[in-house]
Amino acid sequence: MWIKNLTVFLGTEPFNWSAAELEERLDGNRCPPCGRQSPSSEGFVPPLKNDDRMVVATGSYFYLVHQEIARLLPGPVIKEELDARVEEIREREGRPVGRKERADLKDQITFELLPQAFTHSRRTGVLIDPQRRRVMVDCGSESRAEQVVSALRKALDSLPVTRPTAASATTAAFAHWLREPGALPEGFTLGDRCEFKNGDGASVRITALDLGREEILAHLEELAAVKVNLCWKDEIEFDLQQDLAVKRLKPLDLIQDNLDGINAEDALDEMMARLELQGGTLRGALDTLFAFFEIKAESGSAAD
């Protein structure tokens, strides 16, 4: 198990649930089968196969998994059937088909075809750090992350979290780091990827190059740096976006050696060991970044 992306939410109040309370709440909000006439269903599922527990709790973190099941009914399939039925009405009754009638026909076709559609499951991991009041969703899409957090909020009745907002502009910091790598927060070094954009949507992506080259830095004259690749203490590397989302999270040699060296008795022990190892590394990296950008929860203070 390795978390590959992070969309982070910060708690505005302490997370006071116990593992048992989380287990009970999520067990009551399991993902149901997708009914024949349902376009989708969602809920939570056990993180491990052949293990019915809904939460994997380590000494420091909670890990859970959200699942969405969706029926796959492509738009072109519906359109083809709709066009055929509209043409049949025109030929049989000699009249045009109005907008409302077309909409009704489309709904009828969807109702008829939905039970025959294949289903697709999408699982999304969630790592919760109660000490730092962070809910970290393993996906790169903010809309998807919001969906997962909404499901968790429903299960818990309340989940006061918000996306982090930097006190200073992240794009300005990225530009400064590219020009002056020594200005990076302690423990961080530049990697070999970045992305530039302007207000019109034009973008330039740099991959596998020395980011200090003059021709790369020249882009800063007209474009904003919106993503940079960072390395943290030779342990992990990732792409940091301007909204502080983390993508393409990979272990470097130091962490990979520790991951390879895990000697667990079973799948649960192995997952717990991996969660503690990656969670501790992420906590240190995020602590440093959030301190640099002066990011704090809206009320109270996180436990140390």
C-alpha positions in Angstrom: 0.0 0.0 0.0 1.4 3.4 -1.0 -0.6 6.7 -1.1 0.1 8.3 -4.5 -1.7 11.6 -4.4 -2.9 13.9 -1.6 -5.7 16.4 -1.4 -5.5 17.7 2.1 -8.3 19.0 4.3 -7.6 20.7 7.6 -9.9 20.3 10.7 -11.1 23.5 12.3 -11.9 21.5 15.5 -10.1 18.6 17.2 -10.8 15.0 15.8 -12.0 13.3 19.0 -13.3 10.0 17.6 -11.8 6.8 18.7 -11.0 3.9 16.3 -14.1 2.1 17.7 -16.3 5.0 17.0 -15.0 5.4 13.5 -15.5 1.7 12.9 -19.1 1.9 14.1 -19.9 4.9 11.9 -18.4 3.5 8.8 -19.9 0.1 9.3 -23.3 1.9 9.2 -22.4 3.6 6.0 -21.0 0.7 3.9 -21.2 0.9 0.1 -24.3 -0.9 -1.0 -24.6 -2.8 -4.3 -25.6 -0.6 -7.2 -29.3 -1.3 -7.9 -30.5 -2.2 -11.3 -32.1 1.2 -11.8 -29.5 3.2 -9.8 -26.8 5.1 -11.8 -24.4 4.8 -8.9 -23.9 4.0 -5.2 -21.3 5.0 -2.7 -20.1 4.3 0.8 -17.2 2.8 2.7 -15.5 -0.7 2.4 -12.9 -2.6 4.3 -9.3 -1.5 3.4 -8.1 -5.1 3.4 -9.5 -8.1 1.5 -10.7 -11.0 3.7 -10.8 -8.6 6.7 -14.1 -7.1 7.7 -12.8 -4.2 9.7 -13.7 -0.8 8.3 -10.7 1.2 9.8 -7.1 0.3 10.0 -5.8 2.2 13.1 -2.1 2.5 13.9 -0.7 4.4 16.8 -0.9 7.7 14.9 -3.3 7.4 12.0 -6.6 6.1 10.7 -6.9 4.7 7.2 -10.2 4.0 5.5 -11.5 3.4 2.0 -14.4 5.0 0.1 -16.0 3.2 -2.8 -18.2 4.4 -5.6 -19.9 2.0 -7.9 -21.2 3.5 -11.2 -23.1 2.0 -14.1 -21.4 2.7 -17.4 -24.0 3.8 -19.9 -22.1 5.8 -22.6 -23.8 8.9 -24.0 -23.3 7.8 -27.7 -25.3 4.6 -26.9 -28.2 6.6 -25.6 -28.0 9.1 -28.5 -28.0 6.3 -31.1 -31.1 4.7 -29.7 -32.8 8.2 -29.3 -32.1 9.1 -32.9 -33.6 5.8 -34.0 -36.8 6.3 -32.0 -37.2 9.9 -33.2 -36.8 8.8 -36.8 -39.3 6.0 -36.3 -41.9 8.4 -34.9 -41.3 10.8 -37.8 -41.8 8.0 -40.4 -44.8 6.4 -38.6 -46.7 9.5 -37.6 -45.4 12.1 -40.1 -44.6 14.7 -37.5 -41.6 16.3 -35.8 -40.5 15.4 -32.3 -40.3 18.4 -30.0 -37.7 19.1 -27.3 -39.8 17.9 -24.4 -40.7 14.7 -26.1 -37.1 14.1 -27.0 -36.2 14.6 -23.3 -38.9 12.2 -22.2 -37.7 9.6 -24.7 -34.1 10.0 -23.5 -35.3 9.4 -19.9 -37.2 6.3 -21.0 -34.2 4.9 -22.9 -31.9 5.5 -19.9 -34.4 3.7 -17.7 -34.6 0.7 -20.0 -30.9 0.4 -20.7 -29.5 1.1 -17.2 -30.1 -2.5 -15.8 -28.1 -3.8 -18.7 -25.1 -1.5 -18.1 -21.8 -2.8 -16.7 -20.7 -1.4 -13.3 -17.3 0.0 -12.5 -15.9 0.4 -8.9 -13.6 3.2 -7.8 -11.9 3.0 -4.5 -10.2 6.0 -2.8 -8.1 5.8 0.3 -8.3 8.3 3.1 -5.5 8.8 5.7 -6.5 10.8 8.8 -3.8 12.4 11.0 -5.7 13.3 14.3 -2.7 15.0 15.8 -2.5 17.5 13.0 -6.2 17.5 12.2 -5.6 16.5 8.6 -7.8 14.4 6.3 -5.7 13.4 3.3 -7.6 11.9 0.4 -5.6 9.8 -2.0 -6.7 11.4 -5.3 -5.6 14.3 -7.5 -9.1 15.6 -8.3 -10.4 18.1 -5.9 -14.0 17.4 -6.9 -13.5 13.7 -6.2 -11.9 14.5 -2.9 -14.8 16.7 -1.9 -17.2 13.9 -2.8 -15.2 11.5 -0.5 -15.1 14.1 2.4 -18.8 14.7 2.0 -19.5 10.9 2.4 -17.3 10.9 5.5 -19.1 13.9 6.9 -22.4 12.2 6.4 -21.1 9.1 8.2 -19.8 11.1 11.1 -22.7 13.6 11.2 -20.1 16.4 11.3 -16.7 16.9 9.9 -15.6 20.6 10.1 -12.7 20.7 7.6 -11.5 23.1 4.9 -9.0 23.2 2.2 -5.7 24.9 3.2 -5.2 28.5 2.0 -1.7 29.9 1.9 -1.1 33.3 3.5 1.2 34.2 0.6 1.0 33.3 -3.1 2.3 29.9 -3.8 3.1 30.8 -7.4 5.4 33.6 -6.2 7.1 31.1 -3.9 7.5 28.6 -6.7 9.1 31.2 -8.9 11.5 32.2 -6.0 12.5 28.6 -5.4 13.3 28.1 -9.1 15.5 31.2 -9.2 17.0 30.6 -5.7 16.8 26.9 -4.8 18.5 27.8 -1.5 15.3 29.6 -0.5 13.4 26.3 -0.2 12.2 25.3 3.2 14.7 23.3 5.2 14.7 19.6 4.1 13.4 20.3 0.6 15.3 20.3 -2.7 14.1 20.9 -6.3 13.4 17.9 -8.5 13.3 17.8 -12.3 9.7 18.8 -13.2 7.7 22.0 -13.2 4.8 23.6 -15.0 4.1 27.2 -16.1 0.8 28.8 -17.1 -0.6 32.1 -18.1 -4.0 33.7 -17.6 -5.1 32.5 -21.1 -4.5 28.8 -20.3 -1.3 28.4 -22.3 1.1 26.1 -20.4 4.6 24.8 -20.6 5.6 21.5 -18.9 9.2 20.7 -18.1 10.2 17.1 -17.4 13.5 15.5 -16.6 15.6 18.6 -16.9 17.7 20.8 -14.6 15.2 23.4 -13.5 18.0 26.0 -13.1 18.7 26.3 -16.8 18.4 29.8 -18.2 15.9 28.8 -20.9 13.6 27.3 -18.3 13.8 30.3 -15.9 13.1 32.6 -18.9 9.5 31.3 -18.8 9.0 33.2 -15.6 9.1 36.5 -17.5 5.7 35.7 -19.0 4.3 32.7 -17.2 3.5 31.7 -13.6 5.0 28.6 -12.0 2.0 26.6 -11.0 3.6 23.2 -10.1 7.1 22.2 -8.9 8.6 18.8 -8.3 10.2 18.6 -4.8 12.2 16.1 -2.8 11.9 15.8 0.9 15.0 14.6 2.9 15.9 12.0 0.2 12.7 10.1 1.4 9.9 11.1 -1.0 9.4 13.2 -4.1 6.2 14.7 -5.3 4.7 17.5 -7.5 3.3 20.4 -5.4 0.5 22.3 -7.1 -0.4 25.9 -6.5 -3.5 24.8 -4.5 -1.1 22.7 -2.3 -2.4 19.4 -3.6 0.3 16.7 -3.9 0.6 14.5 -7.0 2.9 11.7 -8.2 4.1 10.9 -4.7 6.9 8.4 -4.9 9.3 6.9 -2.3 13.0 7.6 -2.7 15.7 5.1 -1.8 15.7 5.7 1.9 12.0 5.1 2.3 11.9 2.3 -0.3 14.6 0.4 1.6 12.5 0.7 4.8 9.4 -0.4 2.9 11.2 -3.4 1.5 12.5 -4.2 5.0 9.1 -4.5 6.6 8.8 -8.0 8.1 5.1 -8.4 9.0 3.2 -11.4 10.2 0.1 -10.7 8.1 -1.4 -8.2 5.7 -2.8 -6.1 8.5 0.5 -5.7 10.3 2.2 -4.9 7.0 -0.4 -2.2 6.2 -0.1 -0.7 9.6 3.7 -0.5 9.3 3.5 1.1 5.9 1.0 3.6 7.1 3.2 4.6 10.1 6.2 4.9 7.8 4.6 7.0 5.0 2.4 8.9 7.5 5.3 10.0 9.5 7.2 11.2 6.4 4.2 13.0 5.1 3.6 14.7 8.5 7.1 16.1 8.5 6.9 17.3 4.9 3.5 18.9 5.4 4.5 20.5 8.7 7.4 22.2 7.0 5.4 23.4 4.0 2.4 24.6 6.0 4.7 26.5 8.4 6.4 28.1 5.4 3.1 29.2 3.9 1.7 30.1 7.3 -1.2 27.7 7.0 -3.2 27.0 10.2 -6.6 25.7 11.1 -9.2 28.4 11.7 -9.7 27.8 15.4 -7.8 26.1 18.2 -4.4 24.4 17.7 -3.4 21.0 16.6 -2.0 18.6 19.2 1.7 18.0 19.1 
